[in-house]
Structure formats: structure tokens, C-alpha cells
Amino acid sequence: MLLNNALQHSHELMARALKPGDRALDATAGNGKDTLHLARLIGSTGEVVAVDIQKQALDNTQNLLKKENLINQVQLIEGNHAQIDKLTSGSFQVAVFNLGYLPGGDHEIITEPESTLRALKKVMPMIRPGGLITLVAYHGHPGGKNELTALEKFLPSLDQKKVAVLQYSFINQAGDPPVLFALEVLEGADYLDP
Ligand SMILES: C[S@@+](CC[C@H](N)C(=O)[O-])C[C@H]1O[C@@H](n2cnc3c(N)ncnc32)[C@H](O)[C@@H]1O
């Protein structure tokens, strides 16, 4: 198919935004597929910080990255991304949120609107000008719609001089196709916290 789905499009944008040696944040490591993509893009001289609230997710991510021989450039952190400022520091070129539950895991442990927005507000000033934040919102599960609605309400309020915000999804597909939000922190926006 010619058109990318939300996840594929997020991966394409990450590839556009990152180069070897960059630093990237995966705020929802899950089974590690996004972390793997980021680790390939930043190469052996870069770093991916991968955060998840569940140990099982970090174990899965570690196993995948070890299998692919890319674990050396990945730092795994167990914690709540709403407290990202306590878990890591410094700036990132790209940050990734893949919302919902851990595939193959406990479907009741999900990302929540309040902590997602708190995390996003803390991550935005950590992104370098020209950098990118992607959020892929799955909304077919209980609670998913609330999170999507919270993002649809918050994101249009961001200053267009500082950040460009895009929403991307199929609009005629059955089964609640995921929605991608992509935020580009604009050059010269002075967005990065000193
Ligand atoms: C859809 S999965 C992520 C999929 C993953 N990016 C991948 O490529 O396999 C969502 C993940 O978010 C995690 N999560 C939920 N709430 C969280 C929070 N407050 N802080 C950090 N991780 C959270 C879940 O444990 C789950 O692993």
C-alpha cells in the first residue's frame, strides 16, 4: 500500500529527524520496536533513553536490543514518564510516545491522559530546535478515547511560532486506526530550556 499507517509514518519522521550520534528518548519502551528503530538511526555514537513503567516491558526491550546487537547505545529506565525530569536529563533530538497498553502484557496497565500530558509538557523543553516528538494514540481500548481527546484538546493550544503540530490518521478504516501526532520544535523558537 502506498500510504503509511500512523506507526509507519512516525518511523519515517524519526528517520528524517535523526542522524548518527544524536540522542533520542523513547517514553514508552513497551516491546522495544520503537527503541530498536531509534537505536539503528542514532548508531553506536548516539544514545537512546528508553523508559517504561513496567519491568516486563524493559526486559522485552532489552532482549530485542541484545538480539540485534544494539544494546550498548540504549539506556533502560524503569519509571513513570510523568516524572521524566527525575529519570533523565539533557536534551534530545527526538522523543517518542507510543500510547496504550503493552502488547502481549497486562491490558489494564495503560498510558493515562493526565500522566501523558504531564510527560509531554516536561519533554517539550528537552527537545532541541529542529527536533521532533511523535505520539501514536491507540484508542480502541477502554480509556484510549479519553487520551486521544485530551491530546486533541491540548495540542492545538501550542504556539505555532514555537512548534508545528500535525495530526495523521486514516479516516475511513474500521477498527479505530491509531492517530499520529507529530510535533516539530521550530528552529529559532528558543524552546529549549536553558
Ligand atoms: C503501546 S505500548 C509501547 C509499545 C512500544 N513503543 C513498542 O514499540 O513495542 C505502551 C507502553 O507504555 C507503558 N506505560 C504506561 N504508562 C506509562 C507511564 N506512565 N510511564 C512510562 N511508561 C508507561 C506501558 O507499560 C507499555 O509498555
The ligand as an SDF file (V2000), in Angstrom:
LIG
                    3D

 27 29  0  0  0  0  0  0  0  0999 V2000
    1.7810    0.6480   23.3060 C   0  0  0  0  0  0  0  0  0  0  0  0
    2.9950    0.1980   24.4710 S   0  0  0  0  0  0  0  0  0  0  0  0
    4.5010    0.7810   23.7340 C   0  0  0  0  0  0  0  0  0  0  0  0
    4.9570   -0.0050   22.5350 C   0  0  0  0  0  0  0  0  0  0  0  0
    6.4200    0.1580   22.2160 C   0  0  0  0  0  0  0  0  0  0  0  0
    6.7770    1.5160   21.8750 N   0  0  0  0  0  0  0  0  0  0  0  0
    6.9060   -0.8240   21.1780 C   0  0  0  0  0  0  0  0  0  0  0  0
    7.4680   -0.3900   20.1470 O   0  0  0  0  0  0  0  0  0  0  0  0
    6.7760   -2.0270   21.3920 O   0  0  0  0  0  0  0  0  0  0  0  0
    2.7470    1.3570   25.7920 C   0  0  0  0  0  0  0  0  0  0  0  0
    3.7260    1.2140   26.9330 C   0  0  0  0  0  0  0  0  0  0  0  0
    3.5780    2.3330   27.7830 O   0  0  0  0  0  0  0  0  0  0  0  0
    3.8920    1.9090   29.0850 C   0  0  0  0  0  0  0  0  0  0  0  0
    3.4010    2.8940   30.0590 N   0  0  0  0  0  0  0  0  0  0  0  0
    2.1220    3.0780   30.5020 C   0  0  0  0  0  0  0  0  0  0  0  0
    2.0650    4.1180   31.3380 N   0  0  0  0  0  0  0  0  0  0  0  0
    3.3320    4.6110   31.4560 C   0  0  0  0  0  0  0  0  0  0  0  0
    3.9070    5.6750   32.1850 C   0  0  0  0  0  0  0  0  0  0  0  0
    3.1610    6.4800   32.9600 N   0  0  0  0  0  0  0  0  0  0  0  0
    5.2480    5.8940   32.0760 N   0  0  0  0  0  0  0  0  0  0  0  0
    6.0120    5.0970   31.2730 C   0  0  0  0  0  0  0  0  0  0  0  0
    5.5020    4.0600   30.5600 N   0  0  0  0  0  0  0  0  0  0  0  0
    4.1830    3.8240   30.6240 C   0  0  0  0  0  0  0  0  0  0  0  0
    3.2540    0.5430   29.2010 C   0  0  0  0  0  0  0  0  0  0  0  0
    3.8440   -0.2000   30.2340 O   0  0  0  0  0  0  0  0  0  0  0  0
    3.5070   -0.0340   27.7960 C   0  0  0  0  0  0  0  0  0  0  0  0
    4.6410   -0.8410   27.7830 O   0  0  0  0  0  0  0  0  0  0  0  0
  1  2  1  0
  2  3  1  0
  2 10  1  0
  3  4  1  0
  4  5  1  0
  5  6  1  0
  5  7  1  0
  7  8  2  0
  7  9  1  0
 10 11  1  0
 11 12  1  0
 11 26  1  0
 12 13  1  0
 13 14  1  0
 13 24  1  0
 14 15  1  0
 14 23  1  0
 15 16  2  0
 16 17  1  0
 17 18  1  0
 17 23  2  0
 18 19  1  0
 18 20  2  0
 20 21  1  0
 21 22  2  0
 22 23  1  0
 24 25  1  0
 24 26  1  0
 26 27  1  0
M  CHG  2   2   1   9  -1
M  END
$$$$
